[in-house]
Amino acid sequence: MKKFNSLRFFLNDIFINGQIEQLTLESGDLIDVLDNIVKYGFDFDDSYQLTVSDKYDLTLVTFDKDFSAEGIKKLTP
């Protein structure tokens, strides 16, 4: 029960009281996810992250070298 309460506190602190926003894709955006899988050879997770970053005009911050392809906005921490 302690872990459950800790998770509840974390979620409230980050998403409800904090300034973290959860970004999502709409059903139609999943076509872009598939296109990125084909274009870059990504797995679903990487392609989803790239599609979200493209949709919201964000820069990925990652150590993952898969995102080093030309045209992907990426920063290494």
N, C-alpha and C positions, 0 to 999 in steps of 0.2 A: 504494500500500500504506500510505503514511503516513496518508492520510485514513481508511482502514479501521481502522487501529490507534487513531486519535484517536476515532473513533466508538465502538469497543469500550471504550476507557477511559471515555468519557462515559457510556455505558449502564451500565457497572459502577458508576461513581461515583454516578450519580443513582438508579438503580433497585435495585441489589443492595446497595451499601454505604450508600446514602443513605436518606432517609426519604420518598421520593416513591412514592406508590402509584398504580398505573394503575387507573382505574375503567372498568368496561365495562357494557354493557347485555346483558340476556339476550334471546333471540329474541322472547319475548312483549312485551318493552318496545318493540319496533320499531313496534308499533301506536300507542304514545304519540308516537313520533317522527312518524308520519304525521298523527296528530291535531294536533300542534303546527304542522306545515306548513300545514294547513288553517286552524287557529285564528289564527295570527299571520302567515301568508304567508311563512314562512321558507323558505330553501333547506335541503337535507338537513343540511348541516354545522351550521348554526345550530340547527336543530331537535334534532339529536343532542346538542349541547352543553347545550341547555335541558333535555332529557329526563334527561340524566345529573345535572345540577344539582338537578332536582326529585327524582329517585329517591334521591339521597344527602343531601338537604336542605342543599344548598350555595348560596352566593351567587356569581353570576357577577361577575367583575371584568373589565371591558371598556370600550373606547371606542366600541364598536359601538352606534349609536343604534337599531338594530333591536330591541335588547333593552329599550327604554324603555317597552314596553307595560305597562299596569296588570296587576299580579299577578306580574310577574317580579322575583325578587330579584336586584338588580344594583347594583354599586358601580363608579364610575368612578375609575381610579387618579389 
